[in-house]
Each structure stands twice: as C-alpha cells, then as structure tokens.
Amino acid sequence: MTPSPATATSSYIAALEAFEKDGFNQDPGWTRALRKEAIARFSELGFPTARRGNEEWKYTDVGPIAQAPFRPPTAPGVAKLGASALKRFTFGERRWHRLVFVDGSFNQRLSFLSALPTGVKVLNLAEALKSRSTLVREHLAGHADYSNQAFTALNTAFVHDGAFVHVPDGAVVEEPIHILFLTTSREKDTVSHPRVLVVTGRHSKTTIIESYGGLTDARYLSNAVSEVVVGPGASVEHYRIQRHSEEAYHVGTTQAVLGRDGHFSSVTFDLGGALVRNNLNVLMGDEGSSCMLNGVYLVTRSQKIDNQVTIDHAKAHTTSRELYKGVLDGQSKAVFHGSIIVRRDAQKVDARQEDKNLLLSDQAEANIKPAFWIYADDVKCGHGAATGRLDESTLFYLRSRGLSEDDAQSLLVRGFVNEVIETISCDPLRAHIGDLVTATLQEL
C-alpha cells in the first residue's frame, strides 16, 4: 500500500530522531536547534502536492516523492566504492581539489586536496561545524529560505555532512574545486540531503563544480541545497552537473547572495533523472553586482525537468543575463519559470532572460513562464522565449551534402546547445560537457 503524504512526512520525523541518536548529537548545540526548527517547519508545510493555488509547482507533480517511503540507506557503499568507479564523473587535471560524498557520507579516501592558497579552507561540513563554527553559524541556513520551502526545510533538518569552502579576502584559487555527490546504494527508495556552503571574501576568485550522479538504477531521492556568498568585488564561477539515473528524483536549491561589485556566473547541465527540479535564486544584494545564469537540459523518454530561476535586483546599478536551452525527445516534459524582481529605487537595472527549446518528437512538451515584478522606472528589462522543431530546409541541405539524417540532426542540435557550452571558461570542463552532450545525442 502506498503511504499517504502525511505518513511520508511523519516518516522523515522518525528518521531525524534516529539520525540525532546516531552520533550526530555531538554537533554544536545551535545545529541541533536548527534541525529541530527546520523539521517543525517541514511538518507544517508538507510536500507541495496541492494542484490548486500552488503556482510554484503548477507544472510539476511531486506526488511520487511525497508518497514514496524514502529513508537513509542502511548500508552505504562507502567502503565498496573504488577510484575506478569515479571515472564517469571526474575529469580535468590531477591537481584539482576534490571532495567526494557517497550515499550522503564524506569519503576521505576518494577525496583529494592539493596545496591551497593561504587561508583557503575546503572541508567536510561536519568538520567545519567544529573547526570553523563561528563562520559556519553566521551563514549556514541564513540564505536558503527554509521557512516557506519544504524541500529546503527537509534538507536543513538533516544538515551535518556536506561541503564547506571558505575563500578569504584577496585569495585566488586557480584550480577548480570539484564537489561530487554519488548514490551507490542498491536499496530502493533511499534519500540523501547534500549540503554545500561557499563563503568568499573581498576581491577573491574561485571556481566551484558540483556534480550529482548515481551508480545504481534503483529509485532514490537526492535533495540538495547550496548556499554561495559572493563577497564585495569577488568572482565565483559555479557549475552544476546532474547525471542521476532515470529512476531517480532530484530537487536542488542554490541560493547565491552578491556583495557590492560581486560577480556570480552559473552554468547548469541536466542529463539524467526521472523528475528533476532546480531552484536557482540570486540576490543582487548591493550596487554593481552582476550575474550570468546559463543552462542546458537534454531529456528523453518520460523524463521531467523543471527550472525555477529567480533574480532579485534589490539594489540599483545591477546587471543579470539568463540563457537556458533545452532539447526534448520522447514524451519528456520541461518547465522553465524565470522570475526577475526589481525592487523600489533599484534604478539602472539591466536584466535579460531567454529560454529556448528544441522538440525532437510530437509528444515532447515545454512550458515557459517568464515573470517580471518591476517597481522602479529607470530600468532595461526584457525576455525571449521560443519552442520549435528542427528546420526542415536546413536538414534537407545537410543531407544533400552527404550527411545521414541522424548525423544532420545531431549537428543541428549540437549547434543549438553550443551557445551555452561555449560560455564555460574552464577548458577541461567544457570538453567534458561536450563529450557528455555528444554521447547523449546519440541516444536521442
């Protein structure tokens, strides 16, 4: 018998009680209070399953998540996983910094940190809770809202393991920091709650790569939350790669907060998952801040992808650019809901948003919903949206030049998504994404 959403909610409360007894009661007292507050809020909110009056989830039914009895894995695959299993998910230079988490637990054996600039800290969050408690307490759960977001509240209720990155004033981290979350458990209906906290100081610079993937075909839930604090004049390049199995559910929330003249760039790639929801929220918290948010999603069969992107221009003289592109085949569905908010007196804002979708089958469906809330009068804001099929005349031309139908389609689709891929400044990552896109297109 499938449990009701209320029963599923109570099961998380019971799981948290077991979680607290399993040694995590040694964390600082304030984290235990945070968990208690977050689980209480989750209990009040429940999963967003209502089909009426639920605008944020209008096109995405999370009933399958609410009704499944997800639980922490009883036998995490930490000890069994070897370095060879990482080859699918690792790339770039050997000297890159890497933190690996397996079935929700930090794996020190598979992680690697080369020499870091003075003052830079890249740690397991559980360790940072002890050694960097003041800084972590200042920011953890202080930016990603869990008061009105059920999945964020649920993640916060189980906060313990995860990644912590601190880049102090003036520091430049030349090599990317790769944070990898893997699911290996063969048990059905397991859940993990990845957490990432990145805090950067004045005029610092760093590149963060988050990867999410599965080595199992079992159904599981990955419920991730990342908080990125961009200091005044700092620059953060943030990449997110999702390659879960097609039986998996993934809900990811990223909250970025920008200081004066800070810059945040984000590129998101979604290639897996049965149901994927990405919440990307950027607060332009001071004048001169800017962001560039790009994304590519390639889905097929019955996959569903939902991107909710909100940019809050809270201050004047801020700039934002958005470009998302999707390729849909089979009976897949995509949602893009882009919101731009311009606060009162936030003059001289320059914001542009675009979402474009390429449908490769008659059954694929794309829902695009741009939304603007503008409370200032001296701004430049615009949006563009398009959904269509491959151009038949261009296909005919390519085939007349000797290409097969499959090769001609692949060439056009690759050209369609290359506009986003070319925005990746990291050469090894750009090549890796290109290879993934090529492999995926062969399956579409």
Protein Blocks (a to p, Z undefined) as FASTA:
>chain_A
ZZdfklmmmmmmmmmmmmmmnoplmpcfklmmmmmmmmmmmmmnopafbfghplklmmpc
cklmmmpccdddfbdcklmpcfklmmmmggcjfkbccdddeehiacfklgccddddehia
cddfklmmmmmmmmmmmmgoplmccklmmklmmmmmmgcbdcdddddehiacfbacdddd
ddfbfbehiacdddddddddehiacddddddddfbfbdcdddddddddddehiacddddd
ddbdfkbccdddddddddehiacddddddfedjbdcdddddddfbghiacddddddddeh
jbccddddddddfbghiacddddddddehjbdcdddddddddehiahiacddddddddfb
fkbccddddddddfbfbdcdddddddddddfklmmmmmmnopafklmmmmmmmmmmmmmm
mmpmblklmmmmmmmmmmmmmmZZ
